[in-house]
Amino acid sequence: MRPPILLWCLLLAAGLSLGQSPTRSAEYVLLVASEAADQIAVVRFGSGGGRVEKTIETGIMPSDIDGPHGLAVASDRRSYFVSLAHGQPFGSVWKYSAAGTVLARATLGMFPATISVTPDGEFLYVVNFNLHGDPVPSSVSVLTTEPLQEIARIPTCRMPHGSRINPAGTRHYSACMMDDTLVEIDTGTLRVSRHFILTRGAERGAAGPPAQSKPLPSDSHAGHGTENPPPASTACSPTWAQPSADGQRVFVACNGTNEIVEVNAADWRVTRRFPAGNGVYNLAVTPNGRLLATNRRDQSVSIFDVETGQELKKLRTSRRVVHGVVVSPDGRYAFVSVEGVAAEPGTVEMIDLATLTTTSTVDVGPQAGGLDIWKVEPR
């Protein structure tokens, strides 16, 4: 049966046709770093799907990979920051203009990874992951954004990852894979204010920095979250710390036990553990109470209801080794980076958070990792 004329008119007025999704009212422009290609891609998602608009070569070592890992856009959207992990021996962070010109560089610790910018845009926090170094406590570097200059290197614990700042800009959170520890830094004093041990059955929080401890049974430098943990392991092996949208809770991705741990930021205690996908890795929250998690060993992305901990949907990605996830400022879409394996390209995948479906996929350079939303443009 043909639809009535009135229905056709309504569909056309809304920019729809039968069987199609709504036309996007905005276009989303992202930046994504490809670690194995020394490349930064500018990717645009619009009504016609996604495409790479431009690629920018990065790094200074002609015979080796510099390894761009973390990426964060400045608050004023006029510049962005990229961590180059593979230094000689130290890594660095580079500041780029919106046009892709290098504005400044600063040397950091070993294997600088995840980056975050404070809400006021004045400071940059970079975890020194120390992936290939000795299993010793590492640090979080704090830099001014203008000029780009390191002002503090705060000792934390072994293999810190997942640098994120609460919405108020008062606390910075990271998680140390080899010490099963969540670390909180007071951004006013530039000191570790509290830490929390996440090992299942041995959870405890305390003031100040964590004490040095012996390696956990599941310790592994090589896997970076891709290797299966020993059977019946209680080690969290945290890879990400994500404050909630209101800053009252901190969600931690336990890559070792395939769980998400919720820590109350006020009284510093575990309030929940709920099951996640195999190799849960990076996290992001939406303004309306959803939590997204990339599953590094499962080739998937999970979407949870924050209040219930229920998994609303698990979406399979086009390639393996799922990495990062960011949410658009309007809360309408999420974007996921997937590394791929061997000679495969990386991908950036767009998820519609209203329909919980993957709507577009774009190939970028291999080992796509750090990504951030640069701008949202009205169509």
N, C-alpha and C positions, 0 to 999 in steps of 0.2 A: 504494500500500500504506500502510495506516495505521500509525503508529509504535506499538510495543508500549507497554502501560500503564506498565511500569517506566520507559521513557524519558520519557513525559509527567510522571511523578512527579519524576524528576530535574530536568527543565526547570523545573517549577513551584517546586521547592525552591530552585533557583538564581535565581529571579526572571526566567526566560526563557520565551519561546515560540518556536516554530520560525520561523526567518528574522529574528529580532530580535537586537540586540546586548545584552550584559549590562547590567543595571540599574546605574547609577552608585551607588557606595557613599557618595559625598560630593557636596556642591554647591559650586560655585566662584563666588565673587563678585569681579568686576573693576571697576576704575575706568578710564574711557577719556575722553580730551579730544577734543572736536570743534572744530578751529581756526576753521572758517568759521561756527560757530554760537555761539561764546562759551559753550560748554556742557560740563559734565562729567556723564557718565552712569554710574549704578551698574547693572551688568549681572550677572544671575544665570543660571548654567547648571546645570540639575538634570536629573533623570530625565525630566521632561516637555519638555526642550529649553531654550531660552534666552529671557530676557525682560528688558526694561528695568524696573528697580524704581523708579528715581528719577532725575530730572535736576536739576542745580544750575547756575544761571546764574552766570557769572563775568565779571570785567572792570568797568571804570568809565567807558568812553567810550560815551556813548549814541548817538552818530552814526557810529561807526566800529567795526571789529572789533578787539578786543584780542588775539585769536589765542592761546588756550591751546595750547601745543605739547608740552612734555615733562611727564611725570607720574611720580611715585615715591611709594610708600607707606613710611611710617616703619617702623623695625624693630619697634616695639612695636604696630604696626597701629592705633594710636589716632588717628593723623593722617596727612595726606598732603600732598605738595607739587606745585604746578603752576607751570610757567613761562609767563608771558604775554609773547609775543614782540613785539607791536606797541606800543611805547611812544612817548612824545613828548619826546625821540627814543629814550629808553632803555626797555628792557623791565624786567620784575620777576619775582620768584618769590613765590607766595602759599602760606601754610600754612593748611590746613583741618583742622577737627576731623572725626572720623568721621561726625558728624551733618551735616556740610556747612557749618559756620559758619567764617567767616574768622577765624583766630587772629592772624595777623601777615603783614606784607608787607615786602619788601626790594627796593630798586632795584639793578639789575645793569647789564650792558653792553647793546650793541645786539643785538636778536633772540636772547635767551637761548633755548636749545633743549633738548637732551637733559639729563636729570637722573639722578643716582645718589646713593644714600645709603651711607655706609660701613657695614660689617658691625656695628660697635658702636653705630650709630645716632646718633653724635654730630655728624657732619659731612655736608654736602650739597655736591656738586660739580655745577656747571652750566656748560655750554659757551656762550659768547657767539658765536653763529653769524654774526652780522653779515651777514645775507642781502642786505639792501637798502642797505648802506653802501658806502663806498669800498673797493676791494680792498686793504686794508692788514691787517697782522697783528692778530689779535684775542686773546682770552684765555679762561681758565677761572676762574670765580668759585668760591671756597670759603667756605661759610657754616657757622656753628654752627646746629644745629637747635633748641637751647633756650638762650637766646633766638635767634630767627631774625636773624642778623647776619652780614654779609659780613666776613671777617677777612683775605682775600687775593684779589687779582685777578692771576693768573699769566699773563704774556704767552706766547703759543705761536706760532701762525701763522695763515694766512688761512682763514676759514670752518671753524673746528673743529666737529666733530659726533661723535655716538656716545660719550657719556660713560659709561665703565664702570670698575669697581674690581675688582681681583683678589680671590679668596676670602679671602686673608689680611688684606686691608685696607691693604696696604703700598704699592701702586702704583695710580695712576689712568691710564687710557688714553683717548686721543681721537685722531681722524684729521682732518687738514685737507684739504678737498677741493681747494683751489686751490694747494696746495704739495706735493701727493703725499706727505704726511708722516704717519707714526705718531708720536705724542708720548707719552712716559711721564713722569708726575709722581711724585716721592717724597712720599708723604702725611705723612712725618715732618718733612721740611724745607720742604714747600710750594714746591719748586722743580722745574723740568724737569730730570730726571736724564739722560735719553737721548732721541734722536730717530732715526727711520729713514726714509730716502727709499725710496719704493715703486715708482718708475718702472721699468717692465720694461727690463732691460738696463743699468740704472744704479743698482741697489740698493746701498745702503750705510747703515751705522749709525754713530752718533757720540755722544759724551757731550755733555750740555748741550742748550740750546735750539737750534732750527734757525736758520740765518742767513736774512735776508730775501733773496728771490730774485725773478727776473722771472716774470710770469705764464706759465703753461703754455699751449700752443697750444689745449687743449680747455677753457680757463677759460670759465665762464658763470655769472653770478649768477642768471639768470632760471629756469634749468631745475630746479634743486634735485634733480637726478638723474633727471629725466623725459625729457631730450633725448638723442638718440643721439649718441655721440661721433664725431669725424671718422674716416673709414676708416683702418685700420692704425695707430691711435693707440696709443702705448705708455704714456700717462698713466693711472695707476690711478684718479685722482679718488675717493679713499676716502671712504666715507660712514659707516663703522662700525668700531669696534675692540672685539672681544669676547674677554676672557680665557677660557681653557679651564676646565673644572670643577676641575682641580687647580692652575691658575695657572701651569703650566709653558710654555704657549704662548699666543700672541695671534693670533686670526683677524681679518683685515681684509677688508672688503667693497670690492672694486675695481669701482665703478660704471661706470668708463670702459672697462675691458677685459673686463668680465664674468667676473671671476675671484675666487677667495678665496685670499688669501696667508696662509700660516702663518709666523709669526716665533717663533723660539725665545727665550723670555724670559731664559734664562740667558746664552747667548753672543751674543745679539742679532744673529741672522742669519736669512735666509729659508731655511726647510727644505722648503717645498713651495709650488707654485701649482697649483690645480686649477680646472677650468672650472665656472662657475656660470650661473645664468639671466640673461636680458637685463635689465640694470639692477639687479643685486643691490644691496640697500640696507641692511637691518637684519639683525642676526644674534642668535641665542640658542643656548645649549648646554643639553643635558640631563645629568642625573647619570650616565646609562649610556652615554655616548659617542656622542651624535648631535648634529649641528649643523643648525639651521634657518636658512633664509635667505629673506627676502622679495624678490621680483623686481619692482621698481617698474615697469618697462616691459613686463613680460611677463604681467601679471595672473595671477601664480602664486606658490606657496610651494614651496621645495625642501627636502627632508630628506636629509642626508648622513650617511654613516658617517664618524666623525672619523678613525679609524685608516687607512682606505683612501682617503678622499676620494671614494668612490663615491656618486653620487646614488641613493638608495634609492627615492624617489618624488617626483614633481612634481604638486602639487595645484592645479587651477585655482580661482581665487577668483571670487566672484559678481559683483564689480565691478572696475573698473580703479584704478590707482595704489595699489598695495599698500604699506603703511607699516611698522608695528611688529610685533614678535612677542615673547611672553613664554612661559615654561614654568612649569607648576604646580610647587609645592614637592615633590610626590610623583613628579614626572617622568612623570605619566600622560597629561597633555594639554598642548597648546600653544594659544595664543590669538593671533589675527592681527587687526590693524586695517587696514581698507581705506578710503581716502579717498573714492572715487567721483569723478565729474567733473560740472561744471556744477551743476544743481539736484538731482542724485542725493543720497540720504542716504549716510552712511558705514555700514560694517558692522563687526561683530566676529564672527570665525569660529572655531569650536572644532574642533581636530584631535585625534583619538584617536591617540596615539603607539604604541599596540599594533597597531592595524589599519592605520595610515597612511591614514585616511580623514577627511574633513570630516563632522562629525556634527551641528552646529548652526550657524545663522547668525542674527544679530540686527541689525536696523537701528538706527542711532543718528544723531546729528546729522552734517551734511556735513563732509567733510575730517577724518575720524577719524584720530588720530595716536597720541600718547603713551598708553600703557596700562600697567597694573600689576595684579597680583593682590592684592586686599585681604585676603581670608580664604578658608579652606576649611572648610566646615561638614559634619560627619557628618549623613547623612540620618536 
